[in-house]
Amino acid sequence: MTATRQIDEPDALSDYGLDSPAYTVQATDADGNTTTFSVGDAADEDYYLTVDSAQAPVYTVTSSAVSVFQYDLDTLVEKDTMPAIGSGNLLTAEFTENGQTTTYSSDDEEQSETIATIAGGYGAMTLTDLASYHATAEELTTFGLDEASRTTVTLTYQESSSDSSDSDSGDSEEEDSGSLTYTLYLGSDSGDGTRYVQVQDSDLVYLVSSDVLNNLLGIGNSTEE
């Protein structure tokens, strides 16, 4: 980081927005020495900055130097991966709700249309919109994702070569036959056309379109007349 200007005799730090900095960043070098950077108000295209909370000098730095500090939690979270599953490699789909389990198999010709609907729903699903970054037991109950309330979706599929890196993520389990399973939990409606979704063994909870999940469940768009 290079300063564009150095003010050796600055006014009060409050005049630069440095009494309550917008950003406070601590950097620690290899020897364990820590330096604190405080970023205040904008100065045209630059920002005011102090080092280690010193009253003087006050520096200005370019906006590009500050932009690296501008992020939200979504930027930092490593989201769950989804293996490639389609109608060509989906073997079975198992749904468990209220203690009752329904299974669809690609080997059953009479269920081929349902299997295609399930695969299409899975293909349209994205795990991008987060409802919770680390769901507590209380939150899971609120989301309808506690063990007693949730719907469990277990997809058994034949791994393709493109899945080999995803299979190490911990979300898929290998079967003796060489197939893999991928398990999702579906919770209650959020009230805005989405449902809460969690990947097995993950702390993250997502919001996914209810219409997409209806297809995943093999029942199509239940809102259609």
CYANA upper distance limits for C-alpha pairs under 8 A (distance plus 0.5 A):
  1 MET  CA     61 VAL  CA      8.20
  1 MET  CA     65 ALA  CA      7.00
  2 THR  CA     61 VAL  CA      7.15
  3 ALA  CA     59 TYR  CA      6.54
  3 ALA  CA     60 THR  CA      6.11
  3 ALA  CA     61 VAL  CA      5.27
  3 ALA  CA     62 THR  CA      8.05
  4 THR  CA     59 TYR  CA      7.83
  4 THR  CA     60 THR  CA      6.04
  4 THR  CA     61 VAL  CA      5.84
  4 THR  CA     62 THR  CA      7.41
  5 ARG  CA     59 TYR  CA      6.07
  5 ARG  CA     60 THR  CA      5.69
  5 ARG  CA     61 VAL  CA      7.78
  6 GLN  CA     57 PRO  CA      6.99
  6 GLN  CA     58 VAL  CA      6.48
  6 GLN  CA     59 TYR  CA      5.05
  6 GLN  CA     60 THR  CA      7.16
  7 ILE  CA     56 ALA  CA      7.99
  7 ILE  CA     57 PRO  CA      5.91
  7 ILE  CA     58 VAL  CA      5.53
  7 ILE  CA     59 TYR  CA      6.46
  8 ASP  CA     56 ALA  CA      6.46
  8 ASP  CA     57 PRO  CA      4.98
  8 ASP  CA     58 VAL  CA      7.13
  9 GLU  CA     56 ALA  CA      7.09
  9 GLU  CA     57 PRO  CA      7.12
 10 PRO  CA     55 GLN  CA      8.41
 10 PRO  CA     56 ALA  CA      7.02
 10 PRO  CA     57 PRO  CA      7.27
 10 PRO  CA     58 VAL  CA      6.88
 11 ASP  CA     15 ASP  CA      7.07
 12 ALA  CA     16 TYR  CA      8.02
 12 ALA  CA     55 GLN  CA      8.46
 13 LEU  CA     17 GLY  CA      6.96
 13 LEU  CA     18 LEU  CA      5.52
 13 LEU  CA     19 ASP  CA      5.93
 13 LEU  CA     55 GLN  CA      7.38
 14 SER  CA     18 LEU  CA      6.06
 14 SER  CA     19 ASP  CA      5.38
 14 SER  CA     20 SER  CA      8.08
 16 TYR  CA     40 GLY  CA      6.42
 16 TYR  CA     41 ASP  CA      6.07
 16 TYR  CA     48 TYR  CA      6.79
 17 GLY  CA     21 PRO  CA      6.52
 17 GLY  CA     22 ALA  CA      8.25
 17 GLY  CA     39 VAL  CA      8.48
 17 GLY  CA     40 GLY  CA      4.95
 17 GLY  CA     41 ASP  CA      5.38
 17 GLY  CA     48 TYR  CA      8.29
 18 LEU  CA     22 ALA  CA      8.38
 18 LEU  CA     38 SER  CA      7.35
 18 LEU  CA     39 VAL  CA      7.11
 18 LEU  CA     40 GLY  CA      5.16
 18 LEU  CA     41 ASP  CA      7.79
 18 LEU  CA     48 TYR  CA      8.07
 18 LEU  CA     49 LEU  CA      7.86
 18 LEU  CA     50 THR  CA      8.08
 20 SER  CA     40 GLY  CA      7.95
 21 PRO  CA     38 SER  CA      6.26
 21 PRO  CA     39 VAL  CA      5.87
 21 PRO  CA     40 GLY  CA      5.28
 21 PRO  CA     41 ASP  CA      8.37
 22 ALA  CA     38 SER  CA      8.11
 22 ALA  CA     39 VAL  CA      6.28
 22 ALA  CA     40 GLY  CA      6.00
 22 ALA  CA     41 ASP  CA      8.00
 23 TYR  CA     37 PHE  CA      8.50
 23 TYR  CA     38 SER  CA      6.33
 23 TYR  CA     39 VAL  CA      5.63
 23 TYR  CA     40 GLY  CA      7.70
 23 TYR  CA     69 PHE  CA      7.95
 24 THR  CA     36 THR  CA      7.37
 24 THR  CA     37 PHE  CA      6.21
 24 THR  CA     38 SER  CA      5.05
 24 THR  CA     39 VAL  CA      6.91
 25 VAL  CA     36 THR  CA      6.13
 25 VAL  CA     37 PHE  CA      5.62
 25 VAL  CA     38 SER  CA      6.99
 26 GLN  CA     34 THR  CA      6.97
 26 GLN  CA     35 THR  CA      6.13
 26 GLN  CA     36 THR  CA      4.92
 26 GLN  CA     37 PHE  CA      6.83
 27 ALA  CA     34 THR  CA      6.02
 27 ALA  CA     35 THR  CA      5.78
 27 ALA  CA     36 THR  CA      6.92
 28 THR  CA     32 GLY  CA      6.16
 28 THR  CA     33 ASN  CA      5.90
 28 THR  CA     34 THR  CA      4.81
 28 THR  CA     35 THR  CA      6.94
 29 ASP  CA     33 ASN  CA      6.01
 29 ASP  CA     34 THR  CA      7.15
 35 THR  CA     51 VAL  CA      7.60
 35 THR  CA     52 ASP  CA      6.59
 36 THR  CA     51 VAL  CA      6.25
 36 THR  CA     52 ASP  CA      5.18
 36 THR  CA     53 SER  CA      7.72
 37 PHE  CA     49 LEU  CA      7.29
 37 PHE  CA     50 THR  CA      6.43
 37 PHE  CA     51 VAL  CA      5.33
 37 PHE  CA     52 ASP  CA      6.66
 37 PHE  CA     53 SER  CA      8.00
 38 SER  CA     49 LEU  CA      5.96
 38 SER  CA     50 THR  CA      5.81
 38 SER  CA     51 VAL  CA      6.96
 38 SER  CA     52 ASP  CA      8.10
 38 SER  CA     53 SER  CA      7.39
 39 VAL  CA     47 TYR  CA      7.28
 39 VAL  CA     48 TYR  CA      6.37
 39 VAL  CA     49 LEU  CA      5.07
 39 VAL  CA     50 THR  CA      7.34
 39 VAL  CA     66 VAL  CA      8.29
 40 GLY  CA     47 TYR  CA      6.87
 40 GLY  CA     48 TYR  CA      5.63
 40 GLY  CA     49 LEU  CA      6.53
 41 ASP  CA     47 TYR  CA      6.26
 41 ASP  CA     48 TYR  CA      6.36
 42 ALA  CA     46 ASP  CA      6.19
 42 ALA  CA     47 TYR  CA      4.78
 42 ALA  CA     48 TYR  CA      6.92
 43 ALA  CA     47 TYR  CA      5.68
 43 ALA  CA     48 TYR  CA      7.14
 43 ALA  CA     60 THR  CA      8.04
 45 GLU  CA     62 THR  CA      7.14
 45 GLU  CA     63 SER  CA      6.64
 46 ASP  CA     60 THR  CA      6.47
 46 ASP  CA     61 VAL  CA      5.85
 46 ASP  CA     62 THR  CA      4.95
 46 ASP  CA     63 SER  CA      5.63
 47 TYR  CA     60 THR  CA      5.72
 47 TYR  CA     61 VAL  CA      5.90
 47 TYR  CA     62 THR  CA      6.87
 47 TYR  CA     63 SER  CA      6.86
 47 TYR  CA     66 VAL  CA      8.09
 48 TYR  CA     58 VAL  CA      7.23
 48 TYR  CA     59 TYR  CA      6.14
 48 TYR  CA     60 THR  CA      4.98
 48 TYR  CA     61 VAL  CA      7.09
 49 LEU  CA     58 VAL  CA      6.39
 49 LEU  CA     59 TYR  CA      5.53
 49 LEU  CA     60 THR  CA      6.26
 49 LEU  CA     61 VAL  CA      7.48
 50 THR  CA     54 ALA  CA      6.74
 50 THR  CA     55 GLN  CA      8.14
 50 THR  CA     56 ALA  CA      7.99
 50 THR  CA     57 PRO  CA      7.50
 50 THR  CA     58 VAL  CA      5.71
 50 THR  CA     59 TYR  CA      6.64
 61 VAL  CA     65 ALA  CA      7.04
 61 VAL  CA     66 VAL  CA      8.18
 62 THR  CA     66 VAL  CA      7.49
 63 SER  CA     67 SER  CA      6.58
 64 SER  CA     68 VAL  CA      7.60
 66 VAL  CA     70 GLN  CA      7.69
 71 TYR  CA     75 THR  CA      6.75
 71 TYR  CA     76 LEU  CA      8.48
 72 ASP  CA     76 LEU  CA      7.63
 73 LEU  CA     77 VAL  CA      6.68
 74 ASP  CA    130 LEU  CA      8.37
 77 VAL  CA    133 TYR  CA      8.26
 79 LYS  CA    127 LEU  CA      7.92
 79 LYS  CA    128 THR  CA      8.03
 79 LYS  CA    204 LEU  CA      8.18
 80 ASP  CA    127 LEU  CA      7.69
 80 ASP  CA    171 ASP  CA      8.43
 80 ASP  CA    199 VAL  CA      7.88
 80 ASP  CA    202 SER  CA      8.13
 81 THR  CA    166 ASP  CA      7.21
 81 THR  CA    169 SER  CA      7.78
 81 THR  CA    171 ASP  CA      8.29
 82 MET  CA    166 ASP  CA      7.89
 83 PRO  CA    163 ASP  CA      6.39
 83 PRO  CA    166 ASP  CA      6.55
 83 PRO  CA    167 SER  CA      7.94
 83 PRO  CA    182 TYR  CA      8.38
 84 ALA  CA    160 SER  CA      8.29
 84 ALA  CA    162 SER  CA      8.08
 84 ALA  CA    163 ASP  CA      6.84
 85 ILE  CA     89 ASN  CA      6.69
 85 ILE  CA     90 LEU  CA      6.55
 85 ILE  CA    119 ALA  CA      7.31
 85 ILE  CA    122 TYR  CA      7.87
 85 ILE  CA    123 GLY  CA      7.60
 85 ILE  CA    157 TYR  CA      7.24
 86 GLY  CA     90 LEU  CA      6.27
 86 GLY  CA    116 ALA  CA      8.37
 86 GLY  CA    119 ALA  CA      5.44
 86 GLY  CA    120 GLY  CA      7.50
 86 GLY  CA    122 TYR  CA      8.18
 86 GLY  CA    123 GLY  CA      7.24
 87 SER  CA    115 ILE  CA      7.19
 87 SER  CA    116 ALA  CA      5.81
 87 SER  CA    119 ALA  CA      5.74
 87 SER  CA    120 GLY  CA      8.00
 89 ASN  CA    157 TYR  CA      5.93
 89 ASN  CA    158 GLN  CA      5.59
 89 ASN  CA    159 GLU  CA      7.87
 90 LEU  CA    106 SER  CA      7.50
 90 LEU  CA    115 ILE  CA      8.12
 90 LEU  CA    119 ALA  CA      7.52
 90 LEU  CA    155 LEU  CA      7.65
 90 LEU  CA    156 THR  CA      6.76
 90 LEU  CA    157 TYR  CA      4.89
 90 LEU  CA    158 GLN  CA      7.07
 91 LEU  CA    105 SER  CA      6.45
 91 LEU  CA    106 SER  CA      5.76
 91 LEU  CA    107 ASP  CA      8.03
 91 LEU  CA    155 LEU  CA      8.10
 91 LEU  CA    156 THR  CA      5.96
 91 LEU  CA    157 TYR  CA      5.45
 91 LEU  CA    158 GLN  CA      7.38
 92 THR  CA    103 THR  CA      7.35
 92 THR  CA    104 TYR  CA      5.99
 92 THR  CA    105 SER  CA      4.89
 92 THR  CA    106 SER  CA      6.62
 92 THR  CA    115 ILE  CA      8.34
 92 THR  CA    155 LEU  CA      6.45
 92 THR  CA    156 THR  CA      5.65
 92 THR  CA    157 TYR  CA      7.46
 93 ALA  CA    103 THR  CA      6.16
 93 ALA  CA    104 TYR  CA      5.68
 93 ALA  CA    105 SER  CA      7.10
 93 ALA  CA    115 ILE  CA      8.06
 93 ALA  CA    118 ILE  CA      8.30
 93 ALA  CA    153 VAL  CA      7.63
 93 ALA  CA    154 THR  CA      6.36
 93 ALA  CA    155 LEU  CA      5.15
 93 ALA  CA    156 THR  CA      6.88
 94 GLU  CA    101 THR  CA      7.25
 94 GLU  CA    102 THR  CA      6.19
 94 GLU  CA    103 THR  CA      4.86
 94 GLU  CA    104 TYR  CA      6.95
 94 GLU  CA    152 THR  CA      8.39
 94 GLU  CA    153 VAL  CA      6.28
 94 GLU  CA    154 THR  CA      5.57
 94 GLU  CA    155 LEU  CA      6.90
 95 PHE  CA    101 THR  CA      5.96
 95 PHE  CA    102 THR  CA      5.73
 95 PHE  CA    103 THR  CA      6.92
 95 PHE  CA    151 THR  CA      7.36
 95 PHE  CA    152 THR  CA      6.13
 95 PHE  CA    153 VAL  CA      5.29
 95 PHE  CA    154 THR  CA      7.04
 95 PHE  CA    217 LEU  CA      8.04
 96 THR  CA    100 GLN  CA      5.94
 96 THR  CA    101 THR  CA      4.74
 96 THR  CA    102 THR  CA      6.99
 96 THR  CA    151 THR  CA      6.18
 96 THR  CA    152 THR  CA      5.56
 96 THR  CA    153 VAL  CA      7.21
 97 GLU  CA    101 THR  CA      7.06
 97 GLU  CA    149 SER  CA      8.17
 97 GLU  CA    150 ARG  CA      7.29
 97 GLU  CA    151 THR  CA      5.29
 97 GLU  CA    152 THR  CA      7.14
 98 ASN  CA    148 ALA  CA      7.69
 98 ASN  CA    149 SER  CA      7.69
 98 ASN  CA    151 THR  CA      8.29
104 TYR  CA    108 ASP  CA      8.34
104 TYR  CA    111 GLN  CA      6.97
104 TYR  CA    114 THR  CA      8.11
104 TYR  CA    115 ILE  CA      7.26
105 SER  CA    111 GLN  CA      7.14
105 SER  CA    112 SER  CA      8.21
105 SER  CA    115 ILE  CA      7.57
106 SER  CA    111 GLN  CA      7.28
106 SER  CA    112 SER  CA      6.37
106 SER  CA    115 ILE  CA      6.83
107 ASP  CA    112 SER  CA      8.42
108 ASP  CA    112 SER  CA      7.07
111 GLN  CA    115 ILE  CA      6.66
112 SER  CA    116 ALA  CA      6.68
113 GLU  CA    117 THR  CA      6.79
114 THR  CA    118 ILE  CA      6.65
114 THR  CA    218 GLY  CA      5.92
114 THR  CA    219 ILE  CA      8.41
115 ILE  CA    119 ALA  CA      6.61
115 ILE  CA    218 GLY  CA      7.66
116 ALA  CA    120 GLY  CA      6.53
117 THR  CA    121 GLY  CA      6.64
117 THR  CA    215 ASN  CA      6.15
117 THR  CA    216 LEU  CA      7.28
117 THR  CA    218 GLY  CA      6.02
117 THR  CA    219 ILE  CA      8.37
117 THR  CA    220 GLY  CA      7.60
118 ILE  CA    122 TYR  CA      6.72
118 ILE  CA    215 ASN  CA      6.01
118 ILE  CA    216 LEU  CA      4.72
118 ILE  CA    217 LEU  CA      6.51
118 ILE  CA    218 GLY  CA      5.44
119 ALA  CA    123 GLY  CA      6.58
119 ALA  CA    216 LEU  CA      7.24
120 GLY  CA    124 ALA  CA      6.73
120 GLY  CA    215 ASN  CA      7.44
120 GLY  CA    216 LEU  CA      7.60
121 GLY  CA    125 MET  CA      6.80
121 GLY  CA    212 VAL  CA      5.72
121 GLY  CA    213 LEU  CA      6.80
121 GLY  CA    214 ASN  CA      7.90
121 GLY  CA    215 ASN  CA      4.99
121 GLY  CA    216 LEU  CA      4.70
121 GLY  CA    217 LEU  CA      8.30
121 GLY  CA    218 GLY  CA      8.47
122 TYR  CA    212 VAL  CA      8.11
122 TYR  CA    213 LEU  CA      8.27
122 TYR  CA    215 ASN  CA      8.23
122 TYR  CA    216 LEU  CA      5.96
124 ALA  CA    212 VAL  CA      6.99
125 MET  CA    208 VAL  CA      7.50
125 MET  CA    209 SER  CA      8.31
125 MET  CA    212 VAL  CA      6.82
125 MET  CA    213 LEU  CA      8.10
126 THR  CA    208 VAL  CA      7.60
127 LEU  CA    206 TYR  CA      6.75
127 LEU  CA    207 LEU  CA      8.14
127 LEU  CA    208 VAL  CA      7.70
128 THR  CA    206 TYR  CA      7.47
128 THR  CA    207 LEU  CA      8.38
129 ASP  CA    206 TYR  CA      6.02
129 ASP  CA    207 LEU  CA      5.99
129 ASP  CA    208 VAL  CA      7.88
130 LEU  CA    204 LEU  CA      7.70
130 LEU  CA    205 VAL  CA      6.40
130 LEU  CA    206 TYR  CA      4.83
130 LEU  CA    207 LEU  CA      6.56
131 ALA  CA    196 TYR  CA      8.09
131 ALA  CA    204 LEU  CA      8.33
131 ALA  CA    205 VAL  CA      5.97
131 ALA  CA    206 TYR  CA      5.72
131 ALA  CA    207 LEU  CA      6.65
132 SER  CA    204 LEU  CA      6.31
132 SER  CA    205 VAL  CA      5.60
132 SER  CA    206 TYR  CA      7.55
133 TYR  CA    203 ASP  CA      7.22
133 TYR  CA    204 LEU  CA      5.41
133 TYR  CA    205 VAL  CA      7.17
134 HIS  CA    203 ASP  CA      5.35
134 HIS  CA    204 LEU  CA      6.00
134 HIS  CA    205 VAL  CA      8.15
135 ALA  CA    139 GLU  CA      6.19
135 ALA  CA    140 LEU  CA      6.76
135 ALA  CA    203 ASP  CA      6.12
135 ALA  CA    204 LEU  CA      6.85
135 ALA  CA    205 VAL  CA      7.25
136 THR  CA    140 LEU  CA      6.72
137 ALA  CA    141 THR  CA      6.87
137 ALA  CA    146 ASP  CA      7.93
138 GLU  CA    142 THR  CA      6.86
139 GLU  CA    143 PHE  CA      6.56
140 LEU  CA    144 GLY  CA      6.61
140 LEU  CA    145 LEU  CA      5.26
140 LEU  CA    146 ASP  CA      5.78
141 THR  CA    145 LEU  CA      6.22
141 THR  CA    146 ASP  CA      5.43
141 THR  CA    149 SER  CA      8.35
143 PHE  CA    187 GLY  CA      6.25
143 PHE  CA    188 SER  CA      6.29
143 PHE  CA    190 SER  CA      8.25
143 PHE  CA    196 TYR  CA      6.65
144 GLY  CA    149 SER  CA      5.92
144 GLY  CA    150 ARG  CA      6.19
144 GLY  CA    186 LEU  CA      8.34
144 GLY  CA    187 GLY  CA      4.90
144 GLY  CA    188 SER  CA      5.36
144 GLY  CA    196 TYR  CA      8.14
145 LEU  CA    149 SER  CA      6.54
145 LEU  CA    150 ARG  CA      5.15
145 LEU  CA    151 THR  CA      8.40
145 LEU  CA    185 TYR  CA      7.23
145 LEU  CA    186 LEU  CA      7.13
145 LEU  CA    187 GLY  CA      5.23
145 LEU  CA    188 SER  CA      7.91
145 LEU  CA    196 TYR  CA      8.06
145 LEU  CA    197 VAL  CA      8.26
145 LEU  CA    198 GLN  CA      8.15
146 ASP  CA    150 ARG  CA      6.41
149 SER  CA    187 GLY  CA      7.75
150 ARG  CA    185 TYR  CA      6.57
150 ARG  CA    186 LEU  CA      6.08
150 ARG  CA    187 GLY  CA      5.56
150 ARG  CA    188 SER  CA      8.16
151 THR  CA    185 TYR  CA      6.10
151 THR  CA    186 LEU  CA      5.49
151 THR  CA    187 GLY  CA      7.09
152 THR  CA    183 THR  CA      7.53
152 THR  CA    184 LEU  CA      6.44
152 THR  CA    185 TYR  CA      5.20
152 THR  CA    186 LEU  CA      6.92
153 VAL  CA    183 THR  CA      6.06
153 VAL  CA    184 LEU  CA      5.61
153 VAL  CA    185 TYR  CA      6.65
153 VAL  CA    186 LEU  CA      8.04
154 THR  CA    181 THR  CA      6.96
154 THR  CA    182 TYR  CA      6.18
154 THR  CA    183 THR  CA      4.90
154 THR  CA    184 LEU  CA      7.01
155 LEU  CA    181 THR  CA      5.92
155 LEU  CA    182 TYR  CA      5.71
155 LEU  CA    183 THR  CA      6.85
156 THR  CA    179 SER  CA      7.15
156 THR  CA    180 LEU  CA      6.06
156 THR  CA    181 THR  CA      4.82
156 THR  CA    182 TYR  CA      7.04
157 TYR  CA    179 SER  CA      6.14
157 TYR  CA    180 LEU  CA      5.93
157 TYR  CA    181 THR  CA      6.78
158 GLN  CA    178 GLY  CA      7.75
158 GLN  CA    179 SER  CA      5.24
158 GLN  CA    180 LEU  CA      6.76
159 GLU  CA    163 ASP  CA      6.56
159 GLU  CA    164 SER  CA      7.94
159 GLU  CA    178 GLY  CA      8.27
159 GLU  CA    179 SER  CA      6.69
159 GLU  CA    180 LEU  CA      6.95
160 SER  CA    164 SER  CA      7.70
163 ASP  CA    167 SER  CA      6.68
164 SER  CA    168 ASP  CA      7.91
165 SER  CA    169 SER  CA      8.27
167 SER  CA    171 ASP  CA      7.79
167 SER  CA    172 SER  CA      6.30
167 SER  CA    173 GLU  CA      8.20
168 ASP  CA    172 SER  CA      8.26
170 GLY  CA    201 ASP  CA      8.25
171 ASP  CA    182 TYR  CA      6.72
171 ASP  CA    183 THR  CA      7.73
171 ASP  CA    199 VAL  CA      7.53
171 ASP  CA    200 GLN  CA      6.84
171 ASP  CA    201 ASP  CA      7.43
172 SER  CA    180 LEU  CA      6.67
172 SER  CA    181 THR  CA      5.73
172 SER  CA    182 TYR  CA      5.17
172 SER  CA    183 THR  CA      7.75
173 GLU  CA    180 LEU  CA      5.91
173 GLU  CA    181 THR  CA      5.62
173 GLU  CA    182 TYR  CA      7.27
174 GLU  CA    178 GLY  CA      7.08
174 GLU  CA    179 SER  CA      6.48
174 GLU  CA    180 LEU  CA      4.88
174 GLU  CA    181 THR  CA      6.91
175 GLU  CA    179 SER  CA      5.66
175 GLU  CA    180 LEU  CA      6.02
175 GLU  CA    181 THR  CA      7.76
183 THR  CA    199 VAL  CA      6.83
183 THR  CA    200 GLN  CA      6.10
184 LEU  CA    197 VAL  CA      7.51
184 LEU  CA    198 GLN  CA      6.32
184 LEU  CA    199 VAL  CA      5.10
184 LEU  CA    200 GLN  CA      6.16
185 TYR  CA    197 VAL  CA      6.16
185 TYR  CA    198 GLN  CA      5.58
185 TYR  CA    199 VAL  CA      6.69
185 TYR  CA    200 GLN  CA      7.37
186 LEU  CA    195 ARG  CA      7.54
186 LEU  CA    196 TYR  CA      6.52
186 LEU  CA    197 VAL  CA      5.22
186 LEU  CA    198 GLN  CA      7.14
187 GLY  CA    195 ARG  CA      6.60
187 GLY  CA    196 TYR  CA      5.33
187 GLY  CA    197 VAL  CA      6.43
188 SER  CA    195 ARG  CA      6.07
188 SER  CA    196 TYR  CA      6.51
189 ASP  CA    193 GLY  CA      7.65
189 ASP  CA    194 THR  CA      6.39
189 ASP  CA    195 ARG  CA      4.85
189 ASP  CA    196 TYR  CA      7.17
189 ASP  CA    210 SER  CA      8.07
190 SER  CA    194 THR  CA      6.12
190 SER  CA    195 ARG  CA      5.86
190 SER  CA    196 TYR  CA      7.20
190 SER  CA    207 LEU  CA      8.33
193 GLY  CA    209 SER  CA      6.52
193 GLY  CA    210 SER  CA      6.17
193 GLY  CA    211 ASP  CA      8.33
194 THR  CA    207 LEU  CA      6.23
194 THR  CA    208 VAL  CA      5.58
194 THR  CA    209 SER  CA      4.77
194 THR  CA    210 SER  CA      5.19
194 THR  CA    211 ASP  CA      8.48
195 ARG  CA    207 LEU  CA      6.02
195 ARG  CA    208 VAL  CA      5.97
195 ARG  CA    209 SER  CA      6.90
195 ARG  CA    210 SER  CA      6.17
196 TYR  CA    205 VAL  CA      6.98
196 TYR  CA    206 TYR  CA      6.12
196 TYR  CA    207 LEU  CA      5.41
196 TYR  CA    208 VAL  CA      7.05
197 VAL  CA    205 VAL  CA      6.16
197 VAL  CA    206 TYR  CA      5.56
197 VAL  CA    207 LEU  CA      6.64
197 VAL  CA    208 VAL  CA      7.20
198 GLN  CA    202 SER  CA      7.30
198 GLN  CA    203 ASP  CA      8.17
198 GLN  CA    204 LEU  CA      6.87
198 GLN  CA    205 VAL  CA      5.40
198 GLN  CA    206 TYR  CA      6.82
199 VAL  CA    204 LEU  CA      8.08
199 VAL  CA    205 VAL  CA      8.29
208 VAL  CA    212 VAL  CA      7.87
208 VAL  CA    213 LEU  CA      7.74
209 SER  CA    213 LEU  CA      6.87
210 SER  CA    214 ASN  CA      6.58
211 ASP  CA    215 ASN  CA      7.07
211 ASP  CA    220 GLY  CA      7.81
211 ASP  CA    221 ASN  CA      5.79
211 ASP  CA    222 SER  CA      7.85
211 ASP  CA    223 THR  CA      8.37
212 VAL  CA    216 LEU  CA      6.84
212 VAL  CA    221 ASN  CA      8.21
213 LEU  CA    217 LEU  CA      6.61
214 ASN  CA    218 GLY  CA      6.87
214 ASN  CA    219 ILE  CA      5.93
214 ASN  CA    220 GLY  CA      5.69
214 ASN  CA    221 ASN  CA      6.30
214 ASN  CA    222 SER  CA      7.43
215 ASN  CA    219 ILE  CA      6.07
215 ASN  CA    220 GLY  CA      4.84
215 ASN  CA    221 ASN  CA      7.04
216 LEU  CA    220 GLY  CA      8.38
